[in-house]
Amino acid sequence: MALNEIYRDADSVPYPVASDIVAGDLVVFASGLVGVAEVSAKPNEAGNGYVATIRTKGIWSFSMGVGAIVTGTAIYASNTPVACVCFMGTLISIVGTNAKVGTVWRGKPSAAGKVLVRIGA
C-alpha cells in the first residue's frame, strides 16, 4: 500500500493566495491553474502569507456582464497574472493570453446574468 499520498482526490487543496481572496472567488494562479475559493484567505501557519482551500473541479455559478454566452463555449479569466501568486479572475470569452477556466454548462441571453461553468473542462 502506498504511504506517500497526501490528498486522496486533490480536488480541494490549500494554496497560497492573496490576502483579499474570499469564499466564492474565481482564483487564477500564474501557472494557469484555476479554481474557486471554498473559504476566505487566512494567515498561514508560518505567519508570512495567506492560504485558502481552492476547489479545482465542479460546476460553479458566476455573474457575467451584457452579451449572450452559449452553452458549450470555452470560458477564460481575464488578466492572467504573470508575477503574482494569484488573483481574482473575471470571466470572459476571449482566448488571448488568458487562462482557460472551463466550459459554459448553462449559458445566458444577452442581458447581464449568471452562467454555470464547469471548471477545468
Chimera marker file (.cmm) of the C-alpha trace (Angstrom):
<marker_set name="trace">
<marker id="1" x="0.000" y="0.000" z="0.000" r="1" g="1" b="0" radius="0.5"/>
<marker id="2" x="1.335" y="3.425" z="-0.967" r="1" g="1" b="0" radius="0.5"/>
<marker id="3" x="2.029" y="5.655" z="2.014" r="1" g="1" b="0" radius="0.5"/>
<marker id="4" x="3.042" y="8.821" z="0.185" r="1" g="1" b="0" radius="0.5"/>
<marker id="5" x="-0.473" y="10.029" z="-0.749" r="1" g="1" b="0" radius="0.5"/>
<marker id="6" x="-1.135" y="13.495" z="0.679" r="1" g="1" b="0" radius="0.5"/>
<marker id="7" x="-4.632" y="14.309" z="-0.672" r="1" g="1" b="0" radius="0.5"/>
<marker id="8" x="-6.953" y="11.476" z="-1.757" r="1" g="1" b="0" radius="0.5"/>
<marker id="9" x="-8.748" y="13.183" z="-4.664" r="1" g="1" b="0" radius="0.5"/>
<marker id="10" x="-6.891" y="16.525" z="-4.660" r="1" g="1" b="0" radius="0.5"/>
<marker id="11" x="-9.965" y="18.428" z="-5.882" r="1" g="1" b="0" radius="0.5"/>
<marker id="12" x="-9.857" y="20.791" z="-2.879" r="1" g="1" b="0" radius="0.5"/>
<marker id="13" x="-6.370" y="21.720" z="-1.727" r="1" g="1" b="0" radius="0.5"/>
<marker id="14" x="-4.969" y="24.591" z="0.364" r="1" g="1" b="0" radius="0.5"/>
<marker id="15" x="-2.910" y="27.010" z="-1.745" r="1" g="1" b="0" radius="0.5"/>
<marker id="16" x="-1.010" y="30.210" z="-1.002" r="1" g="1" b="0" radius="0.5"/>
<marker id="17" x="-3.269" y="33.113" z="-2.032" r="1" g="1" b="0" radius="0.5"/>
<marker id="18" x="-3.598" y="36.884" z="-1.820" r="1" g="1" b="0" radius="0.5"/>
<marker id="19" x="-4.977" y="38.249" z="1.444" r="1" g="1" b="0" radius="0.5"/>
<marker id="20" x="-8.172" y="39.597" z="-0.160" r="1" g="1" b="0" radius="0.5"/>
<marker id="21" x="-9.468" y="36.269" z="-1.575" r="1" g="1" b="0" radius="0.5"/>
<marker id="22" x="-12.922" y="35.445" z="-0.207" r="1" g="1" b="0" radius="0.5"/>
<marker id="23" x="-15.045" y="32.295" z="-0.424" r="1" g="1" b="0" radius="0.5"/>
<marker id="24" x="-16.641" y="32.026" z="-3.868" r="1" g="1" b="0" radius="0.5"/>
<marker id="25" x="-13.938" y="33.989" z="-5.723" r="1" g="1" b="0" radius="0.5"/>
<marker id="26" x="-12.630" y="32.637" z="-9.007" r="1" g="1" b="0" radius="0.5"/>
<marker id="27" x="-8.901" y="32.261" z="-8.342" r="1" g="1" b="0" radius="0.5"/>
<marker id="28" x="-6.293" y="32.176" z="-11.115" r="1" g="1" b="0" radius="0.5"/>
<marker id="29" x="-2.651" y="31.321" z="-10.485" r="1" g="1" b="0" radius="0.5"/>
<marker id="30" x="0.313" y="32.406" z="-12.612" r="1" g="1" b="0" radius="0.5"/>
<marker id="31" x="0.751" y="28.739" z="-13.606" r="1" g="1" b="0" radius="0.5"/>
<marker id="32" x="-2.692" y="28.766" z="-15.265" r="1" g="1" b="0" radius="0.5"/>
<marker id="33" x="-4.334" y="26.687" z="-12.523" r="1" g="1" b="0" radius="0.5"/>
<marker id="34" x="-7.858" y="27.948" z="-11.833" r="1" g="1" b="0" radius="0.5"/>
<marker id="35" x="-10.379" y="27.167" z="-9.137" r="1" g="1" b="0" radius="0.5"/>
<marker id="36" x="-12.882" y="28.619" z="-6.710" r="1" g="1" b="0" radius="0.5"/>
<marker id="37" x="-12.047" y="29.600" z="-3.132" r="1" g="1" b="0" radius="0.5"/>
<marker id="38" x="-14.040" y="27.383" z="-0.784" r="1" g="1" b="0" radius="0.5"/>
<marker id="39" x="-13.011" y="29.519" z="2.187" r="1" g="1" b="0" radius="0.5"/>
<marker id="40" x="-11.666" y="33.043" z="2.594" r="1" g="1" b="0" radius="0.5"/>
<marker id="41" x="-7.921" y="33.647" z="2.877" r="1" g="1" b="0" radius="0.5"/>
<marker id="42" x="-6.428" y="33.280" z="6.346" r="1" g="1" b="0" radius="0.5"/>
<marker id="43" x="-2.859" y="33.680" z="7.619" r="1" g="1" b="0" radius="0.5"/>
<marker id="44" x="-0.687" y="30.611" z="7.022" r="1" g="1" b="0" radius="0.5"/>
<marker id="45" x="0.964" y="28.715" z="9.879" r="1" g="1" b="0" radius="0.5"/>
<marker id="46" x="4.302" y="30.456" z="9.334" r="1" g="1" b="0" radius="0.5"/>
<marker id="47" x="2.641" y="33.869" z="9.564" r="1" g="1" b="0" radius="0.5"/>
<marker id="48" x="4.275" y="35.118" z="6.347" r="1" g="1" b="0" radius="0.5"/>
<marker id="49" x="1.399" y="34.860" z="3.860" r="1" g="1" b="0" radius="0.5"/>
<marker id="50" x="-2.152" y="33.662" z="3.325" r="1" g="1" b="0" radius="0.5"/>
<marker id="51" x="-3.767" y="30.357" z="2.398" r="1" g="1" b="0" radius="0.5"/>
<marker id="52" x="-7.223" y="29.244" z="1.247" r="1" g="1" b="0" radius="0.5"/>
<marker id="53" x="-8.719" y="25.960" z="0.126" r="1" g="1" b="0" radius="0.5"/>
<marker id="54" x="-9.219" y="26.097" z="-3.641" r="1" g="1" b="0" radius="0.5"/>
<marker id="55" x="-11.591" y="23.710" z="-5.431" r="1" g="1" b="0" radius="0.5"/>
<marker id="56" x="-10.379" y="22.902" z="-8.955" r="1" g="1" b="0" radius="0.5"/>
<marker id="57" x="-13.387" y="20.883" z="-10.131" r="1" g="1" b="0" radius="0.5"/>
<marker id="58" x="-17.133" y="21.218" z="-10.255" r="1" g="1" b="0" radius="0.5"/>
<marker id="59" x="-19.786" y="23.420" z="-11.831" r="1" g="1" b="0" radius="0.5"/>
<marker id="60" x="-19.984" y="26.947" z="-10.447" r="1" g="1" b="0" radius="0.5"/>
<marker id="61" x="-22.283" y="29.930" z="-10.922" r="1" g="1" b="0" radius="0.5"/>
<marker id="62" x="-20.645" y="33.222" z="-11.930" r="1" g="1" b="0" radius="0.5"/>
<marker id="63" x="-22.016" y="36.630" z="-12.894" r="1" g="1" b="0" radius="0.5"/>
<marker id="64" x="-21.181" y="37.951" z="-16.344" r="1" g="1" b="0" radius="0.5"/>
<marker id="65" x="-21.901" y="41.268" z="-17.998" r="1" g="1" b="0" radius="0.5"/>
<marker id="66" x="-24.007" y="42.024" z="-21.049" r="1" g="1" b="0" radius="0.5"/>
<marker id="67" x="-23.644" y="39.686" z="-24.017" r="1" g="1" b="0" radius="0.5"/>
<marker id="68" x="-25.048" y="36.265" z="-24.782" r="1" g="1" b="0" radius="0.5"/>
<marker id="69" x="-22.987" y="33.242" z="-23.745" r="1" g="1" b="0" radius="0.5"/>
<marker id="70" x="-23.816" y="29.932" z="-25.407" r="1" g="1" b="0" radius="0.5"/>
<marker id="71" x="-23.683" y="26.585" z="-23.604" r="1" g="1" b="0" radius="0.5"/>
<marker id="72" x="-20.503" y="24.729" z="-24.581" r="1" g="1" b="0" radius="0.5"/>
<marker id="73" x="-18.420" y="27.897" z="-25.030" r="1" g="1" b="0" radius="0.5"/>
<marker id="74" x="-14.874" y="27.819" z="-23.646" r="1" g="1" b="0" radius="0.5"/>
<marker id="75" x="-14.560" y="30.489" z="-20.976" r="1" g="1" b="0" radius="0.5"/>
<marker id="76" x="-11.433" y="32.280" z="-19.747" r="1" g="1" b="0" radius="0.5"/>
<marker id="77" x="-10.271" y="34.519" z="-16.906" r="1" g="1" b="0" radius="0.5"/>
<marker id="78" x="-9.105" y="37.992" z="-17.831" r="1" g="1" b="0" radius="0.5"/>
<marker id="79" x="-5.837" y="39.433" z="-16.614" r="1" g="1" b="0" radius="0.5"/>
<marker id="80" x="-3.897" y="36.202" z="-16.194" r="1" g="1" b="0" radius="0.5"/>
<marker id="81" x="-1.158" y="37.012" z="-13.654" r="1" g="1" b="0" radius="0.5"/>
<marker id="82" x="2.484" y="36.881" z="-14.606" r="1" g="1" b="0" radius="0.5"/>
<marker id="83" x="4.432" y="37.551" z="-11.423" r="1" g="1" b="0" radius="0.5"/>
<marker id="84" x="1.888" y="37.352" z="-8.596" r="1" g="1" b="0" radius="0.5"/>
<marker id="85" x="0.755" y="34.274" z="-6.690" r="1" g="1" b="0" radius="0.5"/>
<marker id="86" x="-2.887" y="34.562" z="-7.743" r="1" g="1" b="0" radius="0.5"/>
<marker id="87" x="-5.703" y="36.993" z="-8.445" r="1" g="1" b="0" radius="0.5"/>
<marker id="88" x="-9.492" y="37.098" z="-8.541" r="1" g="1" b="0" radius="0.5"/>
<marker id="89" x="-10.473" y="36.336" z="-12.121" r="1" g="1" b="0" radius="0.5"/>
<marker id="90" x="-13.223" y="37.870" z="-14.233" r="1" g="1" b="0" radius="0.5"/>
<marker id="91" x="-14.890" y="35.616" z="-16.799" r="1" g="1" b="0" radius="0.5"/>
<marker id="92" x="-14.576" y="36.463" z="-20.486" r="1" g="1" b="0" radius="0.5"/>
<marker id="93" x="-14.940" y="34.504" z="-23.722" r="1" g="1" b="0" radius="0.5"/>
<marker id="94" x="-11.739" y="35.854" z="-25.324" r="1" g="1" b="0" radius="0.5"/>
<marker id="95" x="-8.782" y="33.464" z="-25.579" r="1" g="1" b="0" radius="0.5"/>
<marker id="96" x="-5.752" y="35.757" z="-25.997" r="1" g="1" b="0" radius="0.5"/>
<marker id="97" x="-3.222" y="35.062" z="-23.244" r="1" g="1" b="0" radius="0.5"/>
<marker id="98" x="-5.965" y="34.436" z="-20.694" r="1" g="1" b="0" radius="0.5"/>
<marker id="99" x="-6.140" y="31.257" z="-18.591" r="1" g="1" b="0" radius="0.5"/>
<marker id="100" x="-8.886" y="28.816" z="-19.541" r="1" g="1" b="0" radius="0.5"/>
<marker id="101" x="-11.360" y="28.406" z="-16.680" r="1" g="1" b="0" radius="0.5"/>
<marker id="102" x="-13.561" y="25.747" z="-18.244" r="1" g="1" b="0" radius="0.5"/>
<marker id="103" x="-16.697" y="25.305" z="-20.334" r="1" g="1" b="0" radius="0.5"/>
<marker id="104" x="-20.068" y="27.011" z="-20.045" r="1" g="1" b="0" radius="0.5"/>
<marker id="105" x="-22.514" y="24.419" z="-18.708" r="1" g="1" b="0" radius="0.5"/>
<marker id="106" x="-25.531" y="26.717" z="-18.931" r="1" g="1" b="0" radius="0.5"/>
<marker id="107" x="-25.353" y="29.956" z="-20.894" r="1" g="1" b="0" radius="0.5"/>
<marker id="108" x="-27.368" y="33.158" z="-20.694" r="1" g="1" b="0" radius="0.5"/>
<marker id="109" x="-29.149" y="35.578" z="-23.039" r="1" g="1" b="0" radius="0.5"/>
<marker id="110" x="-27.686" y="38.954" z="-23.949" r="1" g="1" b="0" radius="0.5"/>
<marker id="111" x="-28.591" y="40.641" z="-20.654" r="1" g="1" b="0" radius="0.5"/>
<marker id="112" x="-26.219" y="40.578" z="-17.687" r="1" g="1" b="0" radius="0.5"/>
<marker id="113" x="-26.723" y="37.486" z="-15.574" r="1" g="1" b="0" radius="0.5"/>
<marker id="114" x="-25.369" y="34.208" z="-14.255" r="1" g="1" b="0" radius="0.5"/>
<marker id="115" x="-23.668" y="31.425" z="-16.199" r="1" g="1" b="0" radius="0.5"/>
<marker id="116" x="-22.798" y="27.957" z="-14.951" r="1" g="1" b="0" radius="0.5"/>
<marker id="117" x="-19.211" y="26.988" z="-15.686" r="1" g="1" b="0" radius="0.5"/>
<marker id="118" x="-17.596" y="23.571" z="-15.387" r="1" g="1" b="0" radius="0.5"/>
<marker id="119" x="-14.111" y="24.230" z="-14.050" r="1" g="1" b="0" radius="0.5"/>
<marker id="120" x="-11.274" y="22.535" z="-15.906" r="1" g="1" b="0" radius="0.5"/>
<marker id="121" x="-13.384" y="21.101" z="-18.728" r="1" g="1" b="0" radius="0.5"/>
<link id1="1" id2="2" r="1" g="1" b="0" radius="0.2"/>
<link id1="2" id2="3" r="1" g="1" b="0" radius="0.2"/>
<link id1="3" id2="4" r="1" g="1" b="0" radius="0.2"/>
<link id1="4" id2="5" r="1" g="1" b="0" radius="0.2"/>
<link id1="5" id2="6" r="1" g="1" b="0" radius="0.2"/>
<link id1="6" id2="7" r="1" g="1" b="0" radius="0.2"/>
<link id1="7" id2="8" r="1" g="1" b="0" radius="0.2"/>
<link id1="8" id2="9" r="1" g="1" b="0" radius="0.2"/>
<link id1="9" id2="10" r="1" g="1" b="0" radius="0.2"/>
<link id1="10" id2="11" r="1" g="1" b="0" radius="0.2"/>
<link id1="11" id2="12" r="1" g="1" b="0" radius="0.2"/>
<link id1="12" id2="13" r="1" g="1" b="0" radius="0.2"/>
<link id1="13" id2="14" r="1" g="1" b="0" radius="0.2"/>
<link id1="14" id2="15" r="1" g="1" b="0" radius="0.2"/>
<link id1="15" id2="16" r="1" g="1" b="0" radius="0.2"/>
<link id1="16" id2="17" r="1" g="1" b="0" radius="0.2"/>
<link id1="17" id2="18" r="1" g="1" b="0" radius="0.2"/>
<link id1="18" id2="19" r="1" g="1" b="0" radius="0.2"/>
<link id1="19" id2="20" r="1" g="1" b="0" radius="0.2"/>
<link id1="20" id2="21" r="1" g="1" b="0" radius="0.2"/>
<link id1="21" id2="22" r="1" g="1" b="0" radius="0.2"/>
<link id1="22" id2="23" r="1" g="1" b="0" radius="0.2"/>
<link id1="23" id2="24" r="1" g="1" b="0" radius="0.2"/>
<link id1="24" id2="25" r="1" g="1" b="0" radius="0.2"/>
<link id1="25" id2="26" r="1" g="1" b="0" radius="0.2"/>
<link id1="26" id2="27" r="1" g="1" b="0" radius="0.2"/>
<link id1="27" id2="28" r="1" g="1" b="0" radius="0.2"/>
<link id1="28" id2="29" r="1" g="1" b="0" radius="0.2"/>
<link id1="29" id2="30" r="1" g="1" b="0" radius="0.2"/>
<link id1="30" id2="31" r="1" g="1" b="0" radius="0.2"/>
<link id1="31" id2="32" r="1" g="1" b="0" radius="0.2"/>
<link id1="32" id2="33" r="1" g="1" b="0" radius="0.2"/>
<link id1="33" id2="34" r="1" g="1" b="0" radius="0.2"/>
<link id1="34" id2="35" r="1" g="1" b="0" radius="0.2"/>
<link id1="35" id2="36" r="1" g="1" b="0" radius="0.2"/>
<link id1="36" id2="37" r="1" g="1" b="0" radius="0.2"/>
<link id1="37" id2="38" r="1" g="1" b="0" radius="0.2"/>
<link id1="38" id2="39" r="1" g="1" b="0" radius="0.2"/>
<link id1="39" id2="40" r="1" g="1" b="0" radius="0.2"/>
<link id1="40" id2="41" r="1" g="1" b="0" radius="0.2"/>
<link id1="41" id2="42" r="1" g="1" b="0" radius="0.2"/>
<link id1="42" id2="43" r="1" g="1" b="0" radius="0.2"/>
<link id1="43" id2="44" r="1" g="1" b="0" radius="0.2"/>
<link id1="44" id2="45" r="1" g="1" b="0" radius="0.2"/>
<link id1="45" id2="46" r="1" g="1" b="0" radius="0.2"/>
<link id1="46" id2="47" r="1" g="1" b="0" radius="0.2"/>
<link id1="47" id2="48" r="1" g="1" b="0" radius="0.2"/>
<link id1="48" id2="49" r="1" g="1" b="0" radius="0.2"/>
<link id1="49" id2="50" r="1" g="1" b="0" radius="0.2"/>
<link id1="50" id2="51" r="1" g="1" b="0" radius="0.2"/>
<link id1="51" id2="52" r="1" g="1" b="0" radius="0.2"/>
<link id1="52" id2="53" r="1" g="1" b="0" radius="0.2"/>
<link id1="53" id2="54" r="1" g="1" b="0" radius="0.2"/>
<link id1="54" id2="55" r="1" g="1" b="0" radius="0.2"/>
<link id1="55" id2="56" r="1" g="1" b="0" radius="0.2"/>
<link id1="56" id2="57" r="1" g="1" b="0" radius="0.2"/>
<link id1="57" id2="58" r="1" g="1" b="0" radius="0.2"/>
<link id1="58" id2="59" r="1" g="1" b="0" radius="0.2"/>
<link id1="59" id2="60" r="1" g="1" b="0" radius="0.2"/>
<link id1="60" id2="61" r="1" g="1" b="0" radius="0.2"/>
<link id1="61" id2="62" r="1" g="1" b="0" radius="0.2"/>
<link id1="62" id2="63" r="1" g="1" b="0" radius="0.2"/>
<link id1="63" id2="64" r="1" g="1" b="0" radius="0.2"/>
<link id1="64" id2="65" r="1" g="1" b="0" radius="0.2"/>
<link id1="65" id2="66" r="1" g="1" b="0" radius="0.2"/>
<link id1="66" id2="67" r="1" g="1" b="0" radius="0.2"/>
<link id1="67" id2="68" r="1" g="1" b="0" radius="0.2"/>
<link id1="68" id2="69" r="1" g="1" b="0" radius="0.2"/>
<link id1="69" id2="70" r="1" g="1" b="0" radius="0.2"/>
<link id1="70" id2="71" r="1" g="1" b="0" radius="0.2"/>
<link id1="71" id2="72" r="1" g="1" b="0" radius="0.2"/>
<link id1="72" id2="73" r="1" g="1" b="0" radius="0.2"/>
<link id1="73" id2="74" r="1" g="1" b="0" radius="0.2"/>
<link id1="74" id2="75" r="1" g="1" b="0" radius="0.2"/>
<link id1="75" id2="76" r="1" g="1" b="0" radius="0.2"/>
<link id1="76" id2="77" r="1" g="1" b="0" radius="0.2"/>
<link id1="77" id2="78" r="1" g="1" b="0" radius="0.2"/>
<link id1="78" id2="79" r="1" g="1" b="0" radius="0.2"/>
<link id1="79" id2="80" r="1" g="1" b="0" radius="0.2"/>
<link id1="80" id2="81" r="1" g="1" b="0" radius="0.2"/>
<link id1="81" id2="82" r="1" g="1" b="0" radius="0.2"/>
<link id1="82" id2="83" r="1" g="1" b="0" radius="0.2"/>
<link id1="83" id2="84" r="1" g="1" b="0" radius="0.2"/>
<link id1="84" id2="85" r="1" g="1" b="0" radius="0.2"/>
<link id1="85" id2="86" r="1" g="1" b="0" radius="0.2"/>
<link id1="86" id2="87" r="1" g="1" b="0" radius="0.2"/>
<link id1="87" id2="88" r="1" g="1" b="0" radius="0.2"/>
<link id1="88" id2="89" r="1" g="1" b="0" radius="0.2"/>
<link id1="89" id2="90" r="1" g="1" b="0" radius="0.2"/>
<link id1="90" id2="91" r="1" g="1" b="0" radius="0.2"/>
<link id1="91" id2="92" r="1" g="1" b="0" radius="0.2"/>
<link id1="92" id2="93" r="1" g="1" b="0" radius="0.2"/>
<link id1="93" id2="94" r="1" g="1" b="0" radius="0.2"/>
<link id1="94" id2="95" r="1" g="1" b="0" radius="0.2"/>
<link id1="95" id2="96" r="1" g="1" b="0" radius="0.2"/>
<link id1="96" id2="97" r="1" g="1" b="0" radius="0.2"/>
<link id1="97" id2="98" r="1" g="1" b="0" radius="0.2"/>
<link id1="98" id2="99" r="1" g="1" b="0" radius="0.2"/>
<link id1="99" id2="100" r="1" g="1" b="0" radius="0.2"/>
<link id1="100" id2="101" r="1" g="1" b="0" radius="0.2"/>
<link id1="101" id2="102" r="1" g="1" b="0" radius="0.2"/>
<link id1="102" id2="103" r="1" g="1" b="0" radius="0.2"/>
<link id1="103" id2="104" r="1" g="1" b="0" radius="0.2"/>
<link id1="104" id2="105" r="1" g="1" b="0" radius="0.2"/>
<link id1="105" id2="106" r="1" g="1" b="0" radius="0.2"/>
<link id1="106" id2="107" r="1" g="1" b="0" radius="0.2"/>
<link id1="107" id2="108" r="1" g="1" b="0" radius="0.2"/>
<link id1="108" id2="109" r="1" g="1" b="0" radius="0.2"/>
<link id1="109" id2="110" r="1" g="1" b="0" radius="0.2"/>
<link id1="110" id2="111" r="1" g="1" b="0" radius="0.2"/>
<link id1="111" id2="112" r="1" g="1" b="0" radius="0.2"/>
<link id1="112" id2="113" r="1" g="1" b="0" radius="0.2"/>
<link id1="113" id2="114" r="1" g="1" b="0" radius="0.2"/>
<link id1="114" id2="115" r="1" g="1" b="0" radius="0.2"/>
<link id1="115" id2="116" r="1" g="1" b="0" radius="0.2"/>
<link id1="116" id2="117" r="1" g="1" b="0" radius="0.2"/>
<link id1="117" id2="118" r="1" g="1" b="0" radius="0.2"/>
<link id1="118" id2="119" r="1" g="1" b="0" radius="0.2"/>
<link id1="119" id2="120" r="1" g="1" b="0" radius="0.2"/>
<link id1="120" id2="121" r="1" g="1" b="0" radius="0.2"/>
</marker_set>
